[in-house]
Amino acid sequence: MKLLITGFKEFGGMRINPSRVLIESLKDIRFNSNNQIDLVTALLPVDFDVSGYLIKDLILKEKPDVLIMTG
C-alpha cells in the first residue's frame, strides 16, 4: 500500500507550521517489508492554485492508495 501525506509550508508571518513539523518528522520513517507500506511525504506552498497543481501531479506520479492532507 502506498500512503501519501501532505502538509504546508509556513505562511502569513508564521515561524512554524505544525503540518510541516508533522511531515518532516514522518519523512524519515521507513517501514519494514512486513508492514508493506510505502510512505511518501510532501510539503506544499500555501497558494491555492500552485498547491492544487502540485497535489494533482503528486497523485498522478505516486498513485497512492491513501491520501492524507494535513494543515
N, C-alpha and C positions, 0 to 999 in steps of 0.2 A: 504494500500500500504506500502511495506517495502522499505526503502531507505538506501543504504549502501554508505557511503562516506569515502574514504581513503586519507591519507596523508603520508608523510615520516618523519622519524627522521632526526636529523642533520647528516651532513657528511662533509668530506674534511676540517675539522677545523672550520666549521660554528658554531657560537654560537646559532643561531636561524634559524629554517627552517620555512618559512612563512606557508607552508602547515600544519605543526604541530600546529602552533598557531590557524589556522582555525579549525582544528579537535578538539583541546582542548576547543575552545570556543563553539563548537556545541554539544559536548558530554553531556552537562548538560541540553540541551533543551528537554523539554517534551511537545509533542503536546497533546492537549485535544482530547477527543473522537470524537468531531465534525470534526476535521481535518483528522482523520483516517490515520495518517502517523506514522509508526514505524521506528524511526531513529536509525541506527546502525553506529558507527564510529570505525575506526581502524587506528593505526599508523603502518607503515611498515618500515623495515630496508632498507637502500639504498644498497641493494645487489640484483642484478637481479635474481639469482637463488632462493634465500631464499624468496624474496618478491613474486616471481611468484607462488611458492608453497603455501605461506600463503594466497594470494588472491584467489587462486583456492579453498582452504579449506574453506575460509570465504563464498564464493559464494555457495558452496555445503551445508554448515551448515546453513547459513542465508536465502538462496533462495530469494534474493532481487528482487523486480520488477524493480528497477532502481539502477544503479551503477554509482557513480561519483568518479573518481580518480583524485586527485589533486597532484601537485608537479611536 
